[in-house]
Amino acid sequence: MKITSPAFKNNEAIPTKYTCDGEDVNPPLNIDDLPKEAKELAMIMDDPDAPSKTWVHWVVYNMPVNIHIDENSIPGKQGMNDFGKKNYGGPCPPSGEHRYYFKVYALDNRLELEEGITKKELESAMEGHILEQAELVGLYAKS
């Protein structure tokens, strides 16, 4: 399984449009080579380079087994990010260049979860149900 974006390549810069300095909308994403047994997808976007902790930017689950996520879309139920919102929160590093991990998970069952859960709650619910996972890393530094 793999995740890519037509907007940026792995380990390359995320365009400003998808950050707090731009339109702050999610980039388009493609998910390929999904396992046939997958019942749904989940995704977590986070920043391990944040000063105090790994900062959560996006939590999405109950996503249909699609191979494309449109720009500025809500592809499933959304959890809480560390901005205190249930939506995509784009890269917004206080200083320096940060890495942003888009991690997608193919699951063997549907998760019955309410909207607004945390990353930790999603990770607990996915335990034992991950068929495959993939990640895409984007970089961003304020100019």
C-alpha positions in Angstrom: 0.0 0.0 0.0 1.2 3.5 -0.7 0.1 7.1 -0.3 1.2 9.9 -2.6 0.1 13.4 -3.4 0.0 15.2 -6.8 0.8 18.4 -4.8 4.2 17.3 -3.4 6.6 14.4 -3.3 7.7 12.4 -0.3 10.2 14.3 1.8 9.7 17.5 -0.2 8.0 20.8 0.6 4.3 21.0 1.1 2.9 24.0 -1.0 1.9 27.0 1.1 -1.7 26.6 -0.1 -2.1 23.6 2.3 -0.6 25.5 5.4 -1.7 28.1 7.9 0.1 30.6 5.6 -2.2 29.8 2.7 -5.7 28.5 2.4 -5.2 25.8 5.1 -7.0 23.1 3.2 -5.9 19.5 2.9 -3.8 18.5 -0.1 -5.1 15.9 -2.6 -3.9 12.4 -1.7 -3.9 9.1 -3.6 -3.9 5.7 -1.9 -2.8 2.8 -4.1 -2.3 -1.0 -3.7 -4.9 -1.4 -1.0 -5.3 -4.9 0.4 -8.5 -6.5 -1.0 -9.8 -7.3 2.5 -9.8 -3.7 3.6 -13.2 -2.5 4.9 -12.3 1.1 5.6 -9.4 3.6 5.9 -8.2 5.8 8.7 -5.6 8.6 8.5 -3.5 10.6 11.0 -1.4 13.6 10.1 1.0 14.7 12.7 4.2 16.7 13.3 6.9 15.0 15.5 9.1 18.1 15.3 6.8 20.3 17.4 8.5 21.8 20.5 6.5 20.2 23.3 5.0 17.0 21.8 4.0 15.3 18.5 1.4 17.8 17.3 -1.8 16.3 15.7 -3.0 18.1 12.6 -5.7 15.7 11.3 -7.5 12.6 12.4 -9.9 11.0 9.9 -11.6 7.6 10.1 -14.6 5.7 8.7 -13.2 6.6 5.3 -14.5 4.5 2.4 -11.9 2.3 0.6 -11.2 5.0 -2.0 -7.9 5.6 -3.8 -8.3 9.4 -3.9 -8.9 12.1 -1.3 -9.8 15.4 -2.9 -8.2 18.7 -2.0 -10.3 20.6 0.7 -12.5 17.6 1.4 -13.8 15.7 4.4 -13.2 12.1 3.4 -14.7 10.5 6.6 -15.5 11.3 10.2 -13.0 13.7 11.8 -11.4 13.5 15.2 -9.9 16.3 17.3 -6.7 17.9 16.3 -4.3 19.7 18.7 -5.8 23.0 17.6 -8.9 21.9 19.4 -10.9 21.5 16.2 -12.5 18.6 14.2 -10.9 19.4 10.9 -7.6 19.6 8.9 -5.1 22.0 10.5 -2.3 22.6 8.1 1.4 22.9 8.8 2.2 26.0 10.9 5.6 25.5 12.5 6.7 28.2 15.1 10.2 28.1 13.7 12.4 26.0 11.4 11.4 23.2 9.0 9.1 20.5 10.3 8.2 17.1 9.0 4.5 16.3 8.5 3.5 12.6 8.4 0.3 11.6 6.6 -0.2 8.0 7.8 -3.0 6.0 6.2 -4.2 2.7 7.6 -6.2 -0.1 5.8 -8.5 -1.8 8.4 -10.1 -5.2 8.4 -13.4 -3.9 9.9 -15.5 -0.8 10.3 -14.8 1.2 13.4 -18.0 2.3 15.2 -16.7 5.5 16.6 -18.3 8.9 17.3 -16.9 12.0 15.6 -14.4 14.0 17.7 -12.2 11.2 19.1 -8.5 11.8 19.7 -5.6 10.3 17.9 -4.9 8.1 20.9 -8.5 6.8 20.9 -8.3 6.1 17.2 -5.0 4.2 17.6 -6.5 2.1 20.4 -9.6 1.3 18.3 -7.4 0.3 15.3 -5.2 -2.1 17.4 -5.4 -5.6 15.9 -7.3 -4.4 12.9 -4.5 -2.8 10.7 -4.0 -4.8 7.5 -1.4 -2.5 6.0 -0.2 1.1 6.5 1.7 3.7 4.5 3.0 7.1 5.0 3.8 10.3 3.1 6.1 12.9 4.6 5.9 16.6 3.7 8.2 19.3 4.8 7.3 22.9 5.7 9.1 26.0 7.1 7.6 29.5 7.4 9.3 31.9 5.0 
